[in-house]
Amino acid sequence: MNNRIDKLAELFESFPGIGRRQARRFVYYLLHKDQGYINELVAGIQNVKAEINQCSECYRFFPKNGSLVCEVCTQAKDSKQLAIVEKDADFENLHKTHVYDGKYFILGGFINANEKKRSYARVDTLIKRIERDTASGALDEVIFALSISPEAEHTRIRLYTMLRDEFPNLTFSTLGRGLSTGTELEYSDTETLKYAFKSRIQQ
């Protein structure tokens, strides 16, 4: 059946973590809402692109303020640490712990085990950022602040292999094992993240 319900469900199904059944539940939920709610939702979707910038340094999304660099990067400009996280939600969860006040880089995905695919990970951009910061003396330590999963571990190993020989003067570390295997950084509680960050391990 090729109708509006199916087409909208397909759009929802393209969201991360959303399956076909859940996508259709979203559609039926919207059909039960009044027009005012629908109008507000549509306006919110249309406005989010117009009112949000992506930081040119860490690549997190932030409200437009006339600058291409977010306030977190501005405040951390004198730090010589760079924490690599996968996504915006990981950044937000880690940043709110206040255990780390250095620089961030949002990778945007993991390196696929198939070397020809990088799953949207900004690997080349990250390497250029590290080259720039080490050349200017603005970087001493790279912290792999990634979730504990096979995909994240593969990405950490690949990045470390790429970077260790090219940047021998840098310190490389990874979060301590306060995080259990399979843990998403996005959903980790504050105390666990604090412990994992303070007990990070040098490579």
C-alpha positions as CSV (number, residue, x, y, z in Angstrom):
1,M,0.0,0.0,0.0
2,N,1.7,3.2,-1.2
3,N,0.0,6.0,0.6
4,R,0.9,8.9,2.9
5,I,1.1,6.7,6.0
6,D,3.7,4.5,4.3
7,K,5.8,7.4,3.0
8,L,5.9,9.2,6.4
9,A,6.7,5.9,8.1
10,E,9.6,5.4,5.8
11,L,11.0,8.8,6.7
12,F,10.7,8.0,10.5
13,E,12.3,4.6,9.8
14,S,15.4,6.4,8.5
15,F,16.0,7.8,12.0
16,P,18.8,6.1,14.0
17,G,17.4,3.3,16.2
18,I,13.9,3.4,14.7
19,G,12.4,0.2,13.2
20,R,9.4,-0.2,10.9
21,R,6.9,-0.9,13.7
22,Q,8.0,2.1,15.8
23,A,8.0,4.3,12.7
24,R,4.3,3.5,12.0
25,R,3.4,4.2,15.7
26,F,4.9,7.7,15.2
27,V,2.6,8.2,12.2
28,Y,-0.5,7.0,14.0
29,Y,0.4,9.2,17.0
30,L,0.6,12.2,14.8
31,L,-2.8,11.4,13.2
32,H,-4.4,11.6,16.7
33,K,-2.9,15.0,17.5
34,D,-4.7,18.3,16.7
35,Q,-3.7,20.6,13.9
36,G,-2.0,23.1,16.3
37,Y,0.5,20.4,17.5
38,I,1.2,19.4,13.9
39,N,1.8,23.1,12.9
40,E,4.2,23.6,15.8
41,L,6.1,20.4,15.0
42,V,6.4,21.3,11.3
43,A,7.6,24.8,12.3
44,G,10.1,23.4,14.7
45,I,11.6,21.1,12.1
46,Q,11.8,23.9,9.5
47,N,13.4,26.4,12.0
48,V,16.0,24.0,13.5
49,K,18.2,24.2,10.4
50,A,17.8,27.9,10.1
51,E,18.6,28.7,13.8
52,I,21.4,26.1,14.5
53,N,25.1,26.3,13.5
54,Q,27.7,23.6,13.4
55,C,30.9,24.6,15.2
56,S,33.8,24.8,12.8
57,E,36.2,23.4,15.5
58,C,34.4,20.6,17.4
59,Y,31.5,20.1,14.9
60,R,28.8,20.2,17.6
61,F,25.5,21.8,16.8
62,F,24.7,25.0,18.8
63,P,22.3,28.0,18.5
64,K,23.4,30.7,16.1
65,N,25.2,33.5,17.9
66,G,27.1,35.3,15.1
67,S,30.1,33.1,15.5
68,L,31.3,30.0,13.7
69,V,32.8,28.6,16.9
70,C,30.7,27.5,19.8
71,E,31.1,28.9,23.4
72,V,32.7,25.6,24.6
73,C,35.5,25.8,22.1
74,T,36.0,29.5,22.8
75,Q,36.3,28.9,26.6
76,A,38.7,25.9,26.1
77,K,41.0,27.7,23.6
78,D,44.0,27.5,26.0
79,S,43.6,23.8,26.8
80,K,46.1,21.4,25.3
81,Q,43.7,18.4,25.6
82,L,41.4,17.1,22.9
83,A,38.6,14.6,23.7
84,I,37.3,12.6,20.7
85,V,33.6,11.6,21.1
86,E,31.3,10.0,18.6
87,K,28.2,12.3,18.6
88,D,26.6,15.4,20.1
89,A,24.7,13.5,22.7
90,D,28.0,12.0,24.0
91,F,29.5,15.5,24.1
92,E,26.6,16.9,26.1
93,N,26.6,14.0,28.6
94,L,30.3,14.3,29.2
95,H,30.4,18.1,29.3
96,K,27.8,18.3,32.0
97,T,29.9,16.3,34.4
98,H,32.3,19.3,34.6
99,V,35.2,16.8,35.1
100,Y,36.8,17.9,31.8
101,D,37.1,21.4,30.5
102,G,39.3,20.9,27.5
103,K,38.6,20.8,23.7
104,Y,36.3,18.4,22.0
105,F,36.0,16.8,18.5
106,I,32.8,15.1,17.5
107,L,33.8,12.2,15.1
108,G,30.3,11.8,13.7
109,G,30.4,8.0,13.5
110,F,32.7,5.0,13.8
111,I,35.3,3.6,11.3
112,N,33.7,0.6,9.7
113,A,35.6,-2.7,9.7
114,N,35.4,-2.4,5.9
115,E,38.2,0.0,5.2
116,K,36.4,1.5,2.3
117,K,33.6,2.8,4.5
118,R,34.0,5.1,7.4
119,S,30.4,5.5,8.5
120,Y,30.5,9.3,8.2
121,A,33.4,9.5,10.6
122,R,35.4,12.8,10.2
123,V,38.7,11.0,10.3
124,D,40.5,13.2,7.7
125,T,39.2,16.3,9.4
126,L,40.3,15.1,12.8
127,I,43.8,14.4,11.5
128,K,44.0,17.9,10.0
129,R,42.9,19.4,13.3
130,I,45.6,17.5,15.2
131,E,48.2,18.5,12.6
132,R,47.2,22.1,13.0
133,D,47.1,22.1,16.8
134,T,50.4,20.2,17.3
135,A,52.2,22.5,14.8
136,S,51.1,25.5,16.9
137,G,51.9,23.9,20.2
138,A,48.2,23.9,21.2
139,L,47.9,20.1,21.8
140,D,49.6,17.7,24.3
141,E,47.0,14.9,24.8
142,V,44.4,13.1,22.7
143,I,41.7,11.4,24.7
144,F,39.6,8.7,23.1
145,A,36.3,9.3,24.9
146,L,34.3,6.7,23.0
147,S,31.6,4.2,24.1
148,I,32.6,0.6,25.0
149,S,31.5,-1.4,22.0
150,P,33.2,-3.5,19.3
151,E,32.6,-0.6,16.8
152,A,34.1,2.0,19.1
153,E,37.0,-0.2,20.0
154,H,37.8,-0.8,16.4
155,T,37.7,2.9,15.7
156,R,39.9,3.7,18.7
157,I,42.5,1.2,17.6
158,R,42.5,2.4,14.0
159,L,42.8,6.1,15.1
160,Y,45.6,5.3,17.5
161,T,47.4,3.4,14.8
162,M,47.0,6.3,12.4
163,L,48.2,8.9,14.9
164,R,50.9,7.4,17.1
165,D,53.7,7.4,14.6
166,E,52.8,10.7,13.0
167,F,52.6,12.5,16.3
168,P,55.1,10.8,18.6
169,N,55.2,13.7,21.1
170,L,51.4,13.4,21.9
171,T,50.0,11.5,24.8
172,F,47.1,9.2,23.9
173,S,44.7,8.0,26.5
174,T,41.3,6.3,26.7
175,L,38.5,6.3,29.3
176,G,38.9,4.0,32.3
177,R,36.8,1.0,32.7
178,G,34.2,2.6,34.9
179,L,32.1,1.9,31.7
180,S,31.0,-1.6,31.2
181,T,31.2,-3.4,27.8
182,G,28.3,-2.3,25.6
183,T,27.8,0.9,27.4
184,E,26.7,4.0,25.3
185,L,28.3,7.2,26.5
186,E,25.1,9.0,25.8
187,Y,23.2,7.0,28.5
188,S,26.0,6.8,31.2
189,D,25.3,8.4,34.5
190,T,27.4,11.3,35.7
191,E,29.3,9.5,38.4
192,T,30.3,6.7,36.1
193,L,31.6,9.2,33.5
194,K,33.5,11.1,36.1
195,Y,35.3,7.9,37.3
196,A,35.9,6.7,33.7
197,F,37.4,10.1,32.8
198,K,39.6,10.5,35.9
199,S,40.9,6.9,35.6
200,R,41.7,7.2,31.9
201,I,44.5,5.0,30.7
202,Q,47.5,6.0,28.6
203,Q,47.9,4.1,25.3
